[in-house]
């Protein structure tokens, strides 16, 4: 029985090692597809728990008319609820280390760039509970930011548990991101595009397929537990006349300008990050609480406000008030560091701007202009696209949220105009990239860097190696060379790796004639014979080729010994990487 268990344990370890080695390759699609299913399911469960917790508390404990009916509260509770939630967050988060308080989409992108996609579990727990407190207390933010962090962290933790190569961690984070958006909003296509366009900022077939699988898996879970209804049930609005095209272009200019103002507001509030967190949280809660006295629509995610704008339930003055106050409150919540998202607020702001434009259009051309609800949907798409500088993700999101294909042509037009105005006229980057720049991070990395990050060291390392003591006999050296290795890993008496030596140089030395007749017991000192020796440093088997390149640049070594994925000391050397190995891989781009 014991022998049987040992055999199963060895077989399991060997299969996992083989799985890891295959993941290190750039084209490990079958393995990534399997991971995507697991990541999508895991993320889907986490997002369902998060959504259910928020909706249950709001609908059963705080609000009488549904999980977004903050308007049903009296003026005083509307002011005190976000203020009290902010105070609770301030007290709890102040006890945490500043690094542990980092949450949201920017945190995911920063960890993806600087830490190979390793997202700490502590930050994810902070995001989970902090996001719940923020949303149930009516803070002016969306649930997609927390969802993206939780999804990316769920997939990242999965990779960390199984010690997967770092190049696959990037794809896992993207899978978690796509699955989170798909599961949160029932928008699988938008989830895929958002992960590629906003988070990874790259399009490759090798990434697309697993990301699609993860989004589909998460969406199926959402359909099973929550149904498959779109977020907004709207009439099939459509463009009434070609005469509206100039007006749509003008609307794009208006939305693009407002998006630039919103990005600047976020940056201005972010400048207060040197202040204590409790003070920033209190300020954000106070701004939302005061604004909610006059416009309760600024509280929470605000999808009920979008539905109301589509149905024409608000007056022109109410729409304008919501645009102004929602912009300020959401910029404060995000910029001051509350654990909320900003995609939801862009929908609300864009919807109300669209509602204003719809009212104006119908006033001047009552017979030729489309309905107010049509412009509400266009405003949503344009605002999200301009703020995130993600036109395709915004287009897909609005199409899936509204299930209205009539939007495609006018939405493409207004999205392009709004995005160009924000980016070219006002020179504003994506709100995420702007925040990353304040952290001193140049995002995204260059195409060459991305290519090197997609491949693990296990895919390019030289496996033709053999360890040998620095003092050995000629017979031991000959037996080592019998396997035709490329490198000899020279070990000291204590097991320390001293260097790597070219096997051909050792073979040439053994063929030389020494004074007298050489015997098999003659000692060979590998540190003194004439040969090419390279000083070495260690690198983990999970590292990417980009990490290996940086290691060779910053350590006093000429080669890297790749250490095996086992928790023993010393860890076995399973391969050697030199600069020519990296150069050959880079030239294959």
KACORHU-V312798 format. One line per field, one symbol per residue. phi: phi as a letter, one per 30 degrees, with the letter a starting at -180 (. if undefined). Layout:
# KACORHU-V312798
phi=???
This chain:
# KACORHU-V312798
phi=.dddddddddddddddddddddddddcddedddddddddddddedddddddddddddddcccccckdbddddddeddddddddddddddddddddcdeddddbjdddddddddcbhidcdddddddddddddddddciddaccddedddddddedddedddchdedddddddddddddddddddbhbddddddddddcddhabbddceddddddddddddddddccjcdddbcbddeaddadddeedddddddddddddddddddedddddddddedddddddddddddddddcbddddidjdddddddddidcddddddddedddddddddddddjddbcbdeedddddddddddddddddddbdccdddddddddddedddddddchbdddddddddddchbdddedddddddddddddddcdchcdedddddddddiccbdddedddddddcddddcddcdbadaddbbdddddddddddhdcbcddcdddjdddacbddddddddddddcdiddcdcedccddcddadcbdbbdbddddcdddddddddccdbcabcdcddbcbbddddcabbbeeddddddddd
